[in-house]
Amino acid sequence: MVYGAEVSQIPTKEINKILSTEMDVLWRSARKSRMERIKNEHITEIMGVKGKPDIIDIIQQKRLQWYGHVKRMPEERIPKLIRDWIQRERRKRGCPRKTWMEEYKQP
């Protein structure tokens, strides 16, 4: 279970790390070595997870569930106020972080 992942943003770099760690766990669980030069698709077949959602898909599903939950909340609830809040001050220099809504609207 991924607790709290629905309310935080995950940078692309971190998503790649999460996916590679998930694949590493599958490799180790299958008791296979990288030296055997087996494709990842074959490892997912061996472990019986081919066609099933990966951890990032589960996080995105949880985000949608959380969005629907917050949307149904009364207007005075703090999570709903925070969701609609717009920052007034300028952000620091560099690549700006995405807001939760920008992350949600991304396909």
Biopython code that builds the backbone (N, CA, C, O; Angstrom):
import numpy as np
from Bio.PDB.StructureBuilder import StructureBuilder

atoms = [
    (1, "MET", "N", (0.845, -1.178, 0.000)),
    (1, "MET", "CA", (0.000, 0.000, 0.000)),
    (1, "MET", "C", (0.890, 1.239, 0.000)),
    (1, "MET", "O", (1.912, 1.270, 0.684)),
    (2, "VAL", "N", (0.516, 2.233, -0.743)),
    (2, "VAL", "CA", (1.278, 3.465, -0.849)),
    (2, "VAL", "C", (0.509, 4.550, -0.105)),
    (2, "VAL", "O", (-0.440, 5.125, -0.639)),
    (3, "TYR", "N", (0.921, 4.826, 1.123)),
    (3, "TYR", "CA", (0.202, 5.787, 1.941)),
    (3, "TYR", "C", (0.684, 7.203, 1.665)),
    (3, "TYR", "O", (1.889, 7.453, 1.641)),
    (4, "GLY", "N", (-0.238, 8.125, 1.459)),
    (4, "GLY", "CA", (0.084, 9.527, 1.288)),
    (4, "GLY", "C", (0.585, 9.905, -0.090)),
    (4, "GLY", "O", (0.873, 11.078, -0.324)),
    (5, "ALA", "N", (0.699, 8.969, -1.005)),
    (5, "ALA", "CA", (1.234, 9.278, -2.339)),
    (5, "ALA", "C", (0.243, 10.084, -3.158)),
    (5, "ALA", "O", (0.627, 10.734, -4.131)),
    (6, "GLU", "N", (-1.036, 10.051, -2.776)),
    (6, "GLU", "CA", (-2.026, 10.750, -3.587)),
    (6, "GLU", "C", (-1.988, 12.257, -3.408)),
    (6, "GLU", "O", (-2.572, 12.982, -4.215)),
    (7, "VAL", "N", (-1.316, 12.752, -2.370)),
    (7, "VAL", "CA", (-1.307, 14.190, -2.125)),
    (7, "VAL", "C", (0.032, 14.841, -2.422)),
    (7, "VAL", "O", (0.146, 16.063, -2.335)),
    (8, "SER", "N", (1.044, 14.065, -2.767)),
    (8, "SER", "CA", (2.349, 14.647, -3.049)),
    (8, "SER", "C", (2.704, 14.489, -4.526)),
    (8, "SER", "O", (2.238, 13.568, -5.196)),
    (9, "GLN", "N", (3.536, 15.404, -5.016)),
    (9, "GLN", "CA", (3.989, 15.323, -6.396)),
    (9, "GLN", "C", (5.250, 14.469, -6.434)),
    (9, "GLN", "O", (6.081, 14.525, -5.528)),
    (10, "ILE", "N", (5.378, 13.686, -7.484)),
    (10, "ILE", "CA", (6.565, 12.851, -7.655)),
    (10, "ILE", "C", (7.255, 13.294, -8.937)),
    (10, "ILE", "O", (6.684, 13.172, -10.021)),
    (11, "PRO", "N", (8.487, 13.810, -8.825)),
    (11, "PRO", "CA", (9.212, 14.238, -10.029)),
    (11, "PRO", "C", (9.489, 13.046, -10.959)),
    (11, "PRO", "O", (9.511, 11.896, -10.520)),
    (12, "THR", "N", (9.696, 13.338, -12.232)),
    (12, "THR", "CA", (9.942, 12.298, -13.235)),
    (12, "THR", "C", (11.166, 11.465, -12.870)),
    (12, "THR", "O", (11.177, 10.251, -13.071)),
    (13, "LYS", "N", (12.181, 12.106, -12.341)),
    (13, "LYS", "CA", (13.393, 11.402, -11.943)),
    (13, "LYS", "C", (13.071, 10.352, -10.870)),
    (13, "LYS", "O", (13.580, 9.232, -10.907)),
    (14, "GLU", "N", (12.227, 10.735, -9.926)),
    (14, "GLU", "CA", (11.848, 9.807, -8.859)),
    (14, "GLU", "C", (10.956, 8.680, -9.392)),
    (14, "GLU", "O", (11.042, 7.546, -8.922)),
    (15, "ILE", "N", (10.108, 8.990, -10.364)),
    (15, "ILE", "CA", (9.253, 7.957, -10.963)),
    (15, "ILE", "C", (10.114, 6.877, -11.606)),
    (15, "ILE", "O", (9.833, 5.687, -11.469)),
    (16, "ASN", "N", (11.163, 7.298, -12.307)),
    (16, "ASN", "CA", (12.065, 6.330, -12.925)),
    (16, "ASN", "C", (12.753, 5.466, -11.877)),
    (16, "ASN", "O", (12.927, 4.265, -12.082)),
    (17, "LYS", "N", (13.145, 6.064, -10.757)),
    (17, "LYS", "CA", (13.775, 5.302, -9.678)),
    (17, "LYS", "C", (12.800, 4.296, -9.079)),
    (17, "LYS", "O", (13.174, 3.159, -8.790)),
    (18, "ILE", "N", (11.557, 4.711, -8.894)),
    (18, "ILE", "CA", (10.538, 3.822, -8.320)),
    (18, "ILE", "C", (10.296, 2.632, -9.240)),
    (18, "ILE", "O", (10.233, 1.490, -8.785)),
    (19, "LEU", "N", (10.160, 2.905, -10.540)),
    (19, "LEU", "CA", (9.914, 1.829, -11.498)),
    (19, "LEU", "C", (11.101, 0.862, -11.581)),
    (19, "LEU", "O", (10.907, -0.350, -11.680)),
    (20, "SER", "N", (12.321, 1.392, -11.541)),
    (20, "SER", "CA", (13.486, 0.502, -11.603)),
    (20, "SER", "C", (13.616, -0.312, -10.324)),
    (20, "SER", "O", (14.032, -1.470, -10.371)),
    (21, "THR", "N", (13.268, 0.271, -9.188)),
    (21, "THR", "CA", (13.294, -0.486, -7.933)),
    (21, "THR", "C", (12.242, -1.585, -7.949)),
    (21, "THR", "O", (12.494, -2.697, -7.485)),
    (22, "GLU", "N", (11.060, -1.275, -8.482)),
    (22, "GLU", "CA", (10.012, -2.291, -8.583)),
    (22, "GLU", "C", (10.479, -3.458, -9.467)),
    (22, "GLU", "O", (10.240, -4.621, -9.143)),
    (23, "MET", "N", (11.142, -3.141, -10.576)),
    (23, "MET", "CA", (11.638, -4.189, -11.465)),
    (23, "MET", "C", (12.749, -4.986, -10.795)),
    (23, "MET", "O", (12.848, -6.198, -10.986)),
    (24, "ASP", "N", (13.587, -4.309, -10.009)),
    (24, "ASP", "CA", (14.655, -4.995, -9.284)),
    (24, "ASP", "C", (14.073, -5.993, -8.282)),
    (24, "ASP", "O", (14.601, -7.092, -8.117)),
    (25, "VAL", "N", (12.989, -5.606, -7.618)),
    (25, "VAL", "CA", (12.331, -6.521, -6.678)),
    (25, "VAL", "C", (11.798, -7.747, -7.419)),
    (25, "VAL", "O", (11.898, -8.867, -6.918)),
    (26, "LEU", "N", (11.239, -7.542, -8.600)),
    (26, "LEU", "CA", (10.751, -8.675, -9.394)),
    (26, "LEU", "C", (11.896, -9.594, -9.816)),
    (26, "LEU", "O", (11.762, -10.817, -9.765)),
    (27, "TRP", "N", (13.021, -9.010, -10.231)),
    (27, "TRP", "CA", (14.182, -9.810, -10.613)),
    (27, "TRP", "C", (14.648, -10.658, -9.435)),
    (27, "TRP", "O", (14.899, -11.854, -9.581)),
    (28, "ARG", "N", (14.760, -10.033, -8.273)),
    (28, "ARG", "CA", (15.248, -10.757, -7.096)),
    (28, "ARG", "C", (14.258, -11.826, -6.653)),
    (28, "ARG", "O", (14.660, -12.911, -6.233)),
    (29, "SER", "N", (12.973, -11.526, -6.746)),
    (29, "SER", "CA", (11.949, -12.496, -6.359)),
    (29, "SER", "C", (11.940, -13.703, -7.296)),
    (29, "SER", "O", (11.656, -14.825, -6.879)),
    (30, "ALA", "N", (12.253, -13.455, -8.563)),
    (30, "ALA", "CA", (12.308, -14.545, -9.535)),
    (30, "ALA", "C", (13.614, -15.334, -9.431)),
    (30, "ALA", "O", (13.784, -16.359, -10.090)),
    (31, "ARG", "N", (14.531, -14.844, -8.596)),
    (31, "ARG", "CA", (15.845, -15.462, -8.401)),
    (31, "ARG", "C", (16.607, -15.577, -9.721)),
    (31, "ARG", "O", (17.204, -16.605, -10.039)),
    (32, "LYS", "N", (16.560, -14.490, -10.463)),
    (32, "LYS", "CA", (17.277, -14.408, -11.732)),
    (32, "LYS", "C", (18.349, -13.333, -11.611)),
    (32, "LYS", "O", (18.211, -12.382, -10.842)),
    (33, "SER", "N", (19.418, -13.500, -12.383)),
    (33, "SER", "CA", (20.510, -12.548, -12.392)),
    (33, "SER", "C", (20.476, -11.744, -13.682)),
    (33, "SER", "O", (19.979, -12.219, -14.703)),
    (34, "ARG", "N", (20.996, -10.542, -13.636)),
    (34, "ARG", "CA", (21.106, -9.727, -14.849)),
    (34, "ARG", "C", (22.075, -10.366, -15.843)),
    (34, "ARG", "O", (22.010, -10.112, -17.045)),
    (35, "MET", "N", (22.959, -11.185, -15.327)),
    (35, "MET", "CA", (23.923, -11.875, -16.187)),
    (35, "MET", "C", (23.233, -12.868, -17.124)),
    (35, "MET", "O", (23.796, -13.236, -18.155)),
    (36, "GLU", "N", (22.029, -13.301, -16.779)),
    (36, "GLU", "CA", (21.293, -14.240, -17.619)),
    (36, "GLU", "C", (20.694, -13.562, -18.853)),
    (36, "GLU", "O", (20.237, -14.234, -19.777)),
    (37, "ARG", "N", (20.700, -12.225, -18.860)),
    (37, "ARG", "CA", (20.247, -11.421, -20.001)),
    (37, "ARG", "C", (18.815, -11.777, -20.427)),
    (37, "ARG", "O", (18.537, -11.993, -21.607)),
    (38, "ILE", "N", (17.936, -11.830, -19.455)),
    (38, "ILE", "CA", (16.519, -12.099, -19.702)),
    (38, "ILE", "C", (15.818, -10.745, -19.798)),
    (38, "ILE", "O", (16.146, -9.820, -19.055)),
    (39, "LYS", "N", (14.870, -10.632, -20.697)),
    (39, "LYS", "CA", (14.129, -9.370, -20.837)),
    (39, "LYS", "C", (13.186, -9.166, -19.650)),
    (39, "LYS", "O", (12.722, -10.123, -19.030)),
    (40, "ASN", "N", (12.921, -7.898, -19.353)),
    (40, "ASN", "CA", (12.021, -7.563, -18.250)),
    (40, "ASN", "C", (10.614, -8.125, -18.469)),
    (40, "ASN", "O", (9.943, -8.519, -17.515)),
    (41, "GLU", "N", (10.174, -8.159, -19.723)),
    (41, "GLU", "CA", (8.839, -8.687, -20.024)),
    (41, "GLU", "C", (8.732, -10.156, -19.611)),
    (41, "GLU", "O", (7.692, -10.600, -19.124)),
    (42, "HIS", "N", (9.816, -10.901, -19.811)),
    (42, "HIS", "CA", (9.815, -12.316, -19.432)),
    (42, "HIS", "C", (9.774, -12.462, -17.900)),
    (42, "HIS", "O", (9.122, -13.364, -17.375)),
    (43, "ILE", "N", (10.468, -11.576, -17.200)),
    (43, "ILE", "CA", (10.451, -11.606, -15.726)),
    (43, "ILE", "C", (9.044, -11.320, -15.211)),
    (43, "ILE", "O", (8.589, -11.957, -14.260)),
    (44, "THR", "N", (8.347, -10.355, -15.841)),
    (44, "THR", "CA", (6.977, -10.062, -15.395)),
    (44, "THR", "C", (6.052, -11.243, -15.666)),
    (44, "THR", "O", (5.124, -11.490, -14.896)),
    (45, "GLU", "N", (6.294, -11.971, -16.745)),
    (45, "GLU", "CA", (5.507, -13.185, -17.022)),
    (45, "GLU", "C", (5.776, -14.251, -15.971)),
    (45, "GLU", "O", (4.849, -14.889, -15.471)),
    (46, "ILE", "N", (7.053, -14.442, -15.638)),
    (46, "ILE", "CA", (7.421, -15.446, -14.634)),
    (46, "ILE", "C", (6.757, -15.134, -13.300)),
    (46, "ILE", "O", (6.260, -16.038, -12.629)),
    (47, "MET", "N", (6.746, -13.869, -12.913)),
    (47, "MET", "CA", (6.201, -13.464, -11.615)),
    (47, "MET", "C", (4.680, -13.314, -11.642)),
    (47, "MET", "O", (4.067, -13.116, -10.593)),
    (48, "GLY", "N", (4.067, -13.403, -12.807)),
    (48, "GLY", "CA", (2.611, -13.338, -12.907)),
    (48, "GLY", "C", (2.031, -11.952, -12.769)),
    (48, "GLY", "O", (0.878, -11.802, -12.366)),
    (49, "VAL", "N", (2.810, -10.934, -13.095)),
    (49, "VAL", "CA", (2.318, -9.559, -12.983)),
    (49, "VAL", "C", (2.198, -8.876, -14.343)),
    (49, "VAL", "O", (1.963, -7.670, -14.414)),
    (50, "LYS", "N", (2.359, -9.643, -15.422)),
    (50, "LYS", "CA", (2.242, -9.051, -16.759)),
    (50, "LYS", "C", (0.804, -8.593, -16.988)),
    (50, "LYS", "O", (-0.141, -9.349, -16.762)),
    (51, "GLY", "N", (0.651, -7.354, -17.436)),
    (51, "GLY", "CA", (-0.670, -6.803, -17.697)),
    (51, "GLY", "C", (-1.317, -6.173, -16.471)),
    (51, "GLY", "O", (-2.358, -5.528, -16.587)),
    (52, "LYS", "N", (-0.713, -6.352, -15.298)),
    (52, "LYS", "CA", (-1.248, -5.739, -14.080)),
    (52, "LYS", "C", (-0.639, -4.358, -13.913)),
    (52, "LYS", "O", (0.455, -4.103, -14.419)),
    (53, "PRO", "N", (-1.330, -3.455, -13.209)),
    (53, "PRO", "CA", (-0.800, -2.095, -13.057)),
    (53, "PRO", "C", (0.471, -2.075, -12.207)),
    (53, "PRO", "O", (0.614, -2.836, -11.249)),
    (54, "ASP", "N", (1.395, -1.175, -12.587)),
    (54, "ASP", "CA", (2.595, -1.013, -11.776)),
    (54, "ASP", "C", (2.328, 0.007, -10.673)),
    (54, "ASP", "O", (1.215, 0.519, -10.557)),
    (55, "ILE", "N", (3.327, 0.299, -9.878)),
    (55, "ILE", "CA", (3.148, 1.154, -8.701)),
    (55, "ILE", "C", (2.732, 2.577, -9.093)),
    (55, "ILE", "O", (1.968, 3.213, -8.367)),
    (56, "ILE", "N", (3.216, 3.080, -10.214)),
    (56, "ILE", "CA", (2.867, 4.435, -10.656)),
    (56, "ILE", "C", (1.399, 4.496, -11.072)),
    (56, "ILE", "O", (0.717, 5.483, -10.797)),
    (57, "ASP", "N", (0.911, 3.447, -11.732)),
    (57, "ASP", "CA", (-0.514, 3.388, -12.089)),
    (57, "ASP", "C", (-1.389, 3.386, -10.839)),
    (57, "ASP", "O", (-2.443, 4.022, -10.811)),
    (58, "ILE", "N", (-0.952, 2.676, -9.813)),
    (58, "ILE", "CA", (-1.702, 2.625, -8.557)),
    (58, "ILE", "C", (-1.724, 3.995, -7.898)),
    (58, "ILE", "O", (-2.755, 4.412, -7.370)),
    (59, "ILE", "N", (-0.595, 4.701, -7.923)),
    (59, "ILE", "CA", (-0.533, 6.054, -7.351)),
    (59, "ILE", "C", (-1.471, 6.990, -8.096)),
    (59, "ILE", "O", (-2.178, 7.779, -7.469)),
    (60, "GLN", "N", (-1.490, 6.918, -9.430)),
    (60, "GLN", "CA", (-2.386, 7.776, -10.208)),
    (60, "GLN", "C", (-3.851, 7.467, -9.912)),
    (60, "GLN", "O", (-4.679, 8.376, -9.854)),
    (61, "GLN", "N", (-4.170, 6.200, -9.726)),
    (61, "GLN", "CA", (-5.539, 5.819, -9.376)),
    (61, "GLN", "C", (-5.912, 6.381, -8.000)),
    (61, "GLN", "O", (-7.027, 6.865, -7.807)),
    (62, "LYS", "N", (-4.987, 6.316, -7.054)),
    (62, "LYS", "CA", (-5.237, 6.861, -5.723)),
    (62, "LYS", "C", (-5.418, 8.376, -5.772)),
    (62, "LYS", "O", (-6.222, 8.932, -5.024)),
    (63, "ARG", "N", (-4.660, 9.053, -6.663)),
    (63, "ARG", "CA", (-4.821, 10.502, -6.811)),
    (63, "ARG", "C", (-6.227, 10.849, -7.298)),
    (63, "ARG", "O", (-6.848, 11.790, -6.804)),
    (64, "LEU", "N", (-6.716, 10.090, -8.259)),
    (64, "LEU", "CA", (-8.067, 10.338, -8.763)),
    (64, "LEU", "C", (-9.111, 10.090, -7.675)),
    (64, "LEU", "O", (-10.082, 10.838, -7.565)),
    (65, "GLN", "N", (-8.916, 9.050, -6.876)),
    (65, "GLN", "CA", (-9.841, 8.775, -5.774)),
    (65, "GLN", "C", (-9.826, 9.926, -4.770)),
    (65, "GLN", "O", (-10.877, 10.353, -4.292)),
    (66, "TRP", "N", (-8.615, 10.431, -4.450)),
    (66, "TRP", "CA", (-8.497, 11.536, -3.497)),
    (66, "TRP", "C", (-9.140, 12.795, -4.063)),
    (66, "TRP", "O", (-9.809, 13.527, -3.333)),
    (67, "TYR", "N", (-8.948, 13.055, -5.351)),
    (67, "TYR", "CA", (-9.548, 14.229, -5.982)),
    (67, "TYR", "C", (-11.078, 14.169, -5.882)),
    (67, "TYR", "O", (-11.722, 15.162, -5.545)),
    (68, "GLY", "N", (-11.642, 13.015, -6.174)),
    (68, "GLY", "CA", (-13.092, 12.868, -6.061)),
    (68, "GLY", "C", (-13.570, 13.040, -4.641)),
    (68, "GLY", "O", (-14.632, 13.616, -4.407)),
    (69, "HIS", "N", (-12.794, 12.542, -3.681)),
    (69, "HIS", "CA", (-13.147, 12.676, -2.265)),
    (69, "HIS", "C", (-13.143, 14.150, -1.850)),
    (69, "HIS", "O", (-14.067, 14.613, -1.181)),
    (70, "VAL", "N", (-12.105, 14.879, -2.247)),
    (70, "VAL", "CA", (-11.999, 16.297, -1.890)),
    (70, "VAL", "C", (-13.080, 17.100, -2.599)),
    (70, "VAL", "O", (-13.634, 18.034, -2.019)),
    (71, "LYS", "N", (-13.385, 16.754, -3.833)),
    (71, "LYS", "CA", (-14.395, 17.486, -4.602)),
    (71, "LYS", "C", (-15.776, 17.390, -3.954)),
    (71, "LYS", "O", (-16.570, 18.328, -4.029)),
    (72, "ARG", "N", (-16.058, 16.250, -3.318)),
    (72, "ARG", "CA", (-17.357, 16.070, -2.666)),
    (72, "ARG", "C", (-17.423, 16.692, -1.273)),
    (72, "ARG", "O", (-18.498, 16.746, -0.676)),
    (73, "MET", "N", (-16.293, 17.162, -0.746)),
    (73, "MET", "CA", (-16.268, 17.750, 0.594)),
    (73, "MET", "C", (-17.014, 19.082, 0.617)),
    (73, "MET", "O", (-17.142, 19.750, -0.409)),
    (74, "PRO", "N", (-17.511, 19.465, 1.813)),
    (74, "PRO", "CA", (-18.095, 20.806, 1.945)),
    (74, "PRO", "C", (-17.041, 21.887, 1.688)),
    (74, "PRO", "O", (-15.844, 21.658, 1.865)),
    (75, "GLU", "N", (-17.498, 23.049, 1.274)),
    (75, "GLU", "CA", (-16.588, 24.131, 0.875)),
    (75, "GLU", "C", (-15.682, 24.609, 2.000)),
    (75, "GLU", "O", (-14.589, 25.104, 1.723)),
    (76, "GLU", "N", (-16.093, 24.482, 3.258)),
    (76, "GLU", "CA", (-15.307, 25.024, 4.368)),
    (76, "GLU", "C", (-14.219, 24.074, 4.867)),
    (76, "GLU", "O", (-13.448, 24.449, 5.750)),
    (77, "ARG", "N", (-14.134, 22.874, 4.337)),
    (77, "ARG", "CA", (-13.119, 21.906, 4.774)),
    (77, "ARG", "C", (-11.734, 22.341, 4.308)),
    (77, "ARG", "O", (-11.585, 22.858, 3.200)),
    (78, "ILE", "N", (-10.734, 22.137, 5.138)),
    (78, "ILE", "CA", (-9.374, 22.595, 4.860)),
    (78, "ILE", "C", (-8.783, 21.963, 3.592)),
    (78, "ILE", "O", (-8.182, 22.690, 2.801)),
    (79, "PRO", "N", (-8.921, 20.645, 3.353)),
    (79, "PRO", "CA", (-8.350, 20.114, 2.107)),
    (79, "PRO", "C", (-8.915, 20.775, 0.852)),
    (79, "PRO", "O", (-8.197, 20.963, -0.130)),
    (80, "LYS", "N", (-10.183, 21.123, 0.886)),
    (80, "LYS", "CA", (-10.784, 21.767, -0.288)),
    (80, "LYS", "C", (-10.290, 23.209, -0.420)),
    (80, "LYS", "O", (-10.074, 23.686, -1.534)),
    (81, "LEU", "N", (-10.113, 23.897, 0.691)),
    (81, "LEU", "CA", (-9.580, 25.259, 0.650)),
    (81, "LEU", "C", (-8.146, 25.257, 0.126)),
    (81, "LEU", "O", (-7.766, 26.128, -0.656)),
    (82, "ILE", "N", (-7.361, 24.287, 0.555)),
    (82, "ILE", "CA", (-5.968, 24.206, 0.108)),
    (82, "ILE", "C", (-5.908, 23.875, -1.379)),
    (82, "ILE", "O", (-5.065, 24.412, -2.097)),
    (83, "ARG", "N", (-6.790, 22.998, -1.846)),
    (83, "ARG", "CA", (-6.796, 22.631, -3.266)),
    (83, "ARG", "C", (-7.039, 23.846, -4.145)),
    (83, "ARG", "O", (-6.445, 23.956, -5.217)),
    (84, "ASP", "N", (-7.893, 24.753, -3.717)),
    (84, "ASP", "CA", (-8.243, 25.928, -4.514)),
    (84, "ASP", "C", (-7.359, 27.144, -4.236)),
    (84, "ASP", "O", (-7.528, 28.192, -4.859)),
    (85, "TRP", "N", (-6.413, 27.006, -3.298)),
    (85, "TRP", "CA", (-5.555, 28.110, -2.908)),
    (85, "TRP", "C", (-4.556, 28.439, -4.001)),
    (85, "TRP", "O", (-3.984, 27.542, -4.621)),
    (86, "ILE", "N", (-4.344, 29.746, -4.240)),
    (86, "ILE", "CA", (-3.367, 30.201, -5.228)),
    (86, "ILE", "C", (-2.295, 30.979, -4.486)),
    (86, "ILE", "O", (-2.602, 31.892, -3.719)),
    (87, "GLN", "N", (-1.044, 30.620, -4.712)),
    (87, "GLN", "CA", (0.073, 31.267, -4.042)),
    (87, "GLN", "C", (0.245, 32.679, -4.577)),
    (87, "GLN", "O", (0.248, 32.889, -5.790)),
    (88, "ARG", "N", (0.387, 33.646, -3.683)),
    (88, "ARG", "CA", (0.476, 35.053, -4.088)),
    (88, "ARG", "C", (1.919, 35.497, -4.329)),
    (88, "ARG", "O", (2.162, 36.373, -5.159)),
    (89, "GLU", "N", (2.866, 34.912, -3.625)),
    (89, "GLU", "CA", (4.243, 35.375, -3.769)),
    (89, "GLU", "C", (4.940, 34.648, -4.915)),
    (89, "GLU", "O", (4.489, 33.597, -5.370)),
    (90, "ARG", "N", (6.042, 35.226, -5.368)),
    (90, "ARG", "CA", (6.777, 34.644, -6.482)),
    (90, "ARG", "C", (7.522, 33.397, -6.040)),
    (90, "ARG", "O", (7.924, 33.267, -4.884)),
    (91, "ARG", "N", (7.693, 32.497, -6.971)),
    (91, "ARG", "CA", (8.475, 31.291, -6.702)),
    (91, "ARG", "C", (9.952, 31.575, -6.897)),
    (91, "ARG", "O", (10.333, 32.565, -7.522)),
    (92, "LYS", "N", (10.779, 30.691, -6.352)),
    (92, "LYS", "CA", (12.214, 30.841, -6.516)),
    (92, "LYS", "C", (12.606, 30.611, -7.974)),
    (92, "LYS", "O", (11.849, 30.056, -8.770)),
    (93, "ARG", "N", (13.788, 31.048, -8.279)),
    (93, "ARG", "CA", (14.320, 30.912, -9.624)),
    (93, "ARG", "C", (14.538, 29.438, -9.968)),
    (93, "ARG", "O", (14.828, 28.623, -9.092)),
    (94, "GLY", "N", (14.396, 29.109, -11.240)),
    (94, "GLY", "CA", (14.616, 27.741, -11.679)),
    (94, "GLY", "C", (13.333, 27.113, -12.169)),
    (94, "GLY", "O", (12.329, 27.797, -12.367)),
    (95, "CYS", "N", (13.368, 25.820, -12.363)),
    (95, "CYS", "CA", (12.202, 25.095, -12.853)),
    (95, "CYS", "C", (11.144, 25.024, -11.754)),
    (95, "CYS", "O", (11.392, 24.423, -10.709)),
    (96, "PRO", "N", (9.980, 25.620, -11.964)),
    (96, "PRO", "CA", (8.970, 25.637, -10.896)),
    (96, "PRO", "C", (8.358, 24.265, -10.672)),
    (96, "PRO", "O", (8.182, 23.483, -11.607)),
    (97, "ARG", "N", (8.039, 23.988, -9.419)),
    (97, "ARG", "CA", (7.354, 22.753, -9.095)),
    (97, "ARG", "C", (5.926, 22.828, -9.594)),
    (97, "ARG", "O", (5.329, 23.904, -9.642)),
    (98, "LYS", "N", (5.385, 21.687, -9.965)),
    (98, "LYS", "CA", (4.003, 21.649, -10.399)),
    (98, "LYS", "C", (3.093, 21.668, -9.182)),
    (98, "LYS", "O", (3.416, 21.105, -8.136)),
    (99, "THR", "N", (1.958, 22.319, -9.336)),
    (99, "THR", "CA", (0.963, 22.256, -8.275)),
    (99, "THR", "C", (0.251, 20.916, -8.370)),
    (99, "THR", "O", (0.410, 20.187, -9.349)),
    (100, "TRP", "N", (-0.542, 20.594, -7.339)),
    (100, "TRP", "CA", (-1.253, 19.321, -7.329)),
    (100, "TRP", "C", (-2.213, 19.249, -8.504)),
    (100, "TRP", "O", (-2.337, 18.202, -9.140)),
    (101, "MET", "N", (-2.896, 20.354, -8.801)),
    (101, "MET", "CA", (-3.862, 20.360, -9.902)),
    (101, "MET", "C", (-3.161, 20.204, -11.251)),
    (101, "MET", "O", (-3.693, 19.534, -12.137)),
    (102, "GLU", "N", (-1.982, 20.804, -11.432)),
    (102, "GLU", "CA", (-1.232, 20.630, -12.676)),
    (102, "GLU", "C", (-0.821, 19.171, -12.842)),
    (102, "GLU", "O", (-0.851, 18.633, -13.949)),
    (103, "GLU", "N", (-0.441, 18.542, -11.747)),
    (103, "GLU", "CA", (-0.067, 17.127, -11.781)),
    (103, "GLU", "C", (-1.273, 16.265, -12.091)),
    (103, "GLU", "O", (-1.165, 15.271, -12.809)),
    (104, "TYR", "N", (-2.426, 16.645, -11.550)),
    (104, "TYR", "CA", (-3.655, 15.885, -11.773)),
    (104, "TYR", "C", (-4.116, 15.984, -13.222)),
    (104, "TYR", "O", (-4.555, 14.993, -13.806)),
    (105, "LYS", "N", (-4.016, 17.186, -13.806)),
    (105, "LYS", "CA", (-4.510, 17.410, -15.161)),
    (105, "LYS", "C", (-3.612, 16.782, -16.211)),
    (105, "LYS", "O", (-4.023, 16.618, -17.359)),
    (106, "GLN", "N", (-2.385, 16.426, -15.830)),
    (106, "GLN", "CA", (-1.444, 15.818, -16.769)),
    (106, "GLN", "C", (-1.935, 14.430, -17.155)),
    (106, "GLN", "O", (-2.356, 13.672, -16.282)),
    (107, "PRO", "N", (-1.892, 14.068, -18.464)),
    (107, "PRO", "CA", (-2.412, 12.747, -18.884)),
    (107, "PRO", "C", (-1.589, 11.591, -18.397)),
    (107, "PRO", "O", (-1.916, 10.438, -18.679)),
]
sb = StructureBuilder()
sb.init_structure("model")
sb.init_model(0)
sb.init_chain("A")
sb.init_seg("    ")
for serial, (resi, resn, name, xyz) in enumerate(atoms, 1):
    if name == "N":
        sb.init_residue(resn, " ", resi, " ")
    sb.init_atom(name, np.array(xyz, "f"), 0.0, 1.0, " ", f" {name:<3s}", serial, name[0])
structure = sb.get_structure()
